Amino acid sequence: MIMNDPRYDNQGLHVVLALFTIDKDKFKVLLIKRKNQPFKNKWILVGGCAYNTETGEQAMKREMYEKTRIKNVDFEMFDVFTKPDRSPLRRMIAIGYIGISDSSIIEKFKQTDKASDADWFEIDRIPELGYDHKEILEKAIITLKNKIFTTTIMKKLFPNYFTLPQLQKIYEKIMGTELDRRNFRKKLLSDNIIIETDHMQKEDNKKATKLYKFTEKESVINFYK
């Protein structure tokens, strides 16, 4: 490595978060509107530049707070985006993160020092995005659809107990298709994603329904495998 080679100059690191939720039975992602150039007034995923004193995770938490005032959101890395021209200012590598959250616990700040707006958008009604965030979002959606059947990432929406119909309804919103009830239950139980509990839920005059919960199975997948 020759440190004075000019091909090493003018490079930086972006952190980008695709934060998903189910809001009023709609599958949505959190977007912010940029205040500054490049892509002024364009909607983008939450993110920004990492300082050279930060890890990617530290930078993502800081950017999340600076752009939305949101704290304590769990996320994990899912991919890296390396096209040399993804930013018009300089070469910027992007680390993509993915997360899922209960929309009711997030209070959106409509304007901060670095964003003029923030809101949840339905996945099939996404506006034109700045940077390469359309590509990042599309990859994040595919990743999430895979992860909900192999990890406990959905625990963020169901931290306690739930019925299988409640859970299946949310899965169907994310997958965009109806799922077979018996296969759905068998898949999640056999892969140790959920477990039965001794708790029951009774509504009105209906028969009591068994409640389930997510296991403590590790939710992170190594995307290099």
C-alpha positions in Angstrom: 0.0 0.0 0.0 1.5 3.3 -1.1 -0.1 6.0 1.1 0.7 8.9 -1.2 -1.1 7.3 -4.1 -3.9 9.9 -5.1 -6.3 7.1 -5.8 -6.7 6.7 -2.0 -7.8 10.3 -1.6 -11.2 11.8 -1.1 -13.0 8.8 0.2 -15.6 8.5 3.0 -18.1 6.3 4.7 -21.9 6.6 4.7 -24.1 4.7 7.1 -27.7 4.1 5.9 -30.6 2.6 7.9 -33.7 1.0 6.4 -36.1 1.1 9.4 -39.3 -0.8 8.8 -42.6 -0.9 10.7 -46.2 -2.1 10.4 -48.4 1.0 10.8 -52.2 0.7 10.5 -51.8 -2.6 8.7 -49.4 -1.1 6.2 -45.8 -2.2 5.6 -43.7 1.1 5.8 -40.2 2.4 5.9 -38.9 5.6 7.6 -37.7 8.3 5.2 -36.3 11.8 5.8 -36.2 14.8 3.5 -32.8 16.4 3.0 -32.2 20.1 3.8 -28.9 20.5 2.0 -27.2 19.6 -1.3 -26.7 17.1 -2.8 -30.2 15.9 -3.3 -31.8 18.9 -1.5 -35.5 18.3 -0.8 -35.2 14.6 -1.9 -36.4 11.8 0.4 -33.8 9.4 1.5 -33.3 6.6 4.1 -32.0 7.7 7.4 -28.2 8.1 7.4 -25.2 10.2 6.9 -21.4 10.4 7.0 -19.4 8.6 9.7 -16.6 10.5 11.5 -13.2 9.0 11.4 -13.4 8.5 15.2 -16.6 6.3 15.0 -17.5 2.8 14.4 -20.3 2.2 11.8 -22.8 1.5 14.6 -21.8 4.6 16.6 -22.2 6.7 13.5 -25.6 5.2 12.7 -26.9 5.9 16.2 -25.7 9.5 16.0 -27.1 10.1 12.6 -30.5 8.6 13.6 -30.7 11.0 16.5 -29.5 14.0 14.6 -31.9 13.4 11.7 -35.0 12.3 13.6 -34.3 12.7 17.4 -35.0 9.0 17.7 -33.0 6.9 20.2 -32.7 3.3 21.2 -33.5 1.7 17.9 -32.0 -1.7 17.3 -30.4 -2.4 13.9 -27.9 -4.7 12.3 -25.7 -4.5 9.2 -27.0 -6.3 6.1 -24.8 -5.2 3.2 -22.1 -2.9 1.8 -22.6 -0.7 -1.2 -19.5 0.3 -3.1 -20.3 1.9 -6.5 -17.7 4.7 -7.0 -20.3 7.2 -8.2 -23.0 6.7 -5.5 -22.3 10.3 -4.2 -21.6 13.3 -6.5 -19.2 14.8 -3.9 -16.6 12.1 -3.5 -16.2 8.3 -3.3 -18.5 7.2 -0.4 -18.8 3.5 0.7 -22.1 2.8 2.3 -22.8 0.4 5.1 -26.4 -0.7 5.0 -28.3 -1.4 8.2 -31.7 -2.9 8.7 -34.1 -2.6 11.7 -37.8 -3.0 12.6 -39.7 -1.0 15.1 -43.1 -0.5 16.6 -44.4 2.7 15.0 -46.3 3.7 18.1 -43.1 4.2 20.1 -41.5 6.5 17.6 -42.3 10.2 17.8 -41.3 11.7 14.5 -39.7 15.2 14.6 -40.8 16.9 11.5 -37.8 19.1 11.3 -34.2 19.0 12.7 -31.0 20.8 11.8 -30.3 18.3 9.1 -33.7 17.1 7.8 -36.7 19.2 6.8 -39.2 16.3 7.3 -39.5 12.7 8.4 -42.3 10.2 7.9 -43.3 6.6 7.4 -44.0 5.6 3.7 -45.8 2.6 2.4 -43.4 0.3 0.6 -45.5 0.5 -2.6 -45.7 4.3 -2.5 -42.1 5.3 -2.2 -41.2 8.7 -3.7 -38.1 9.2 -5.8 -35.1 8.8 -3.5 -31.7 10.5 -3.5 -28.3 8.8 -3.8 -28.6 5.0 -4.5 -31.2 4.6 -1.7 -33.7 3.0 -4.0 -31.2 0.2 -4.6 -30.4 0.0 -0.8 -34.1 -0.1 0.1 -34.9 -2.8 -2.4 -32.0 -5.0 -1.1 -33.2 -4.3 2.5 -36.8 -5.4 1.8 -35.5 -8.7 0.3 -33.2 -9.2 3.3 -36.1 -8.5 5.7 -38.4 -11.0 3.9 -35.7 -13.7 4.4 -34.9 -12.8 8.0 -38.5 -13.0 9.3 -38.5 -16.7 8.6 -35.0 -17.4 9.9 -34.5 -15.0 12.8 -36.4 -13.4 15.7 -36.2 -9.8 14.2 -40.0 -9.6 14.4 -39.7 -9.6 18.2 -39.5 -5.8 18.0 -43.2 -5.8 16.9 -44.2 -8.5 19.4 -42.0 -8.2 22.5 -44.4 -10.3 24.6 -47.2 -12.7 23.6 -49.2 -13.0 20.4 -51.6 -15.3 18.7 -50.7 -17.1 15.5 -53.3 -15.2 13.5 -51.9 -11.9 14.7 -48.4 -12.9 13.8 -49.4 -14.3 10.4 -51.2 -11.1 9.5 -48.0 -9.1 10.0 -45.9 -11.6 8.0 -48.4 -11.5 5.1 -48.1 -7.7 5.1 -44.4 -7.9 4.8 -44.3 -10.7 2.3 -47.1 -9.2 0.2 -48.9 -12.5 -0.1 -51.2 -14.9 1.8 -49.5 -17.7 3.7 -50.8 -21.2 4.4 -51.8 -21.3 8.1 -50.5 -24.8 8.9 -47.2 -24.4 7.0 -46.7 -21.0 8.6 -47.0 -22.5 12.1 -44.9 -25.5 11.3 -42.1 -23.5 9.8 -41.7 -21.1 12.7 -42.0 -23.8 15.4 -39.6 -26.3 13.7 -37.0 -23.6 13.2 -37.2 -22.5 16.9 -38.3 -19.0 15.9 -41.4 -19.1 18.2 -42.6 -21.3 21.0 -46.0 -22.2 22.6 -46.7 -20.8 26.0 -49.2 -21.8 28.7 -51.0 -18.5 28.3 -54.4 -18.1 26.6 -56.3 -15.2 25.1 -60.1 -15.0 25.1 -62.0 -12.3 23.2 -65.7 -11.8 23.7 -67.5 -15.1 23.4 -64.9 -16.7 21.2 -62.9 -19.8 22.1 -59.7 -19.1 24.0 -56.7 -18.9 21.8 -53.2 -20.2 22.6 -50.5 -17.5 22.9 -46.9 -17.8 21.6 -43.7 -15.8 22.0 -40.4 -15.5 20.2 -37.5 -17.5 21.4 -34.1 -16.0 22.4 -32.6 -17.3 19.1 -29.9 -15.0 17.8 -31.4 -12.6 15.2 -28.2 -11.7 13.3 -27.3 -13.3 10.0 -23.9 -13.1 8.5 -24.7 -11.9 4.9 -21.3 -13.1 3.7 -22.2 -16.7 4.1 
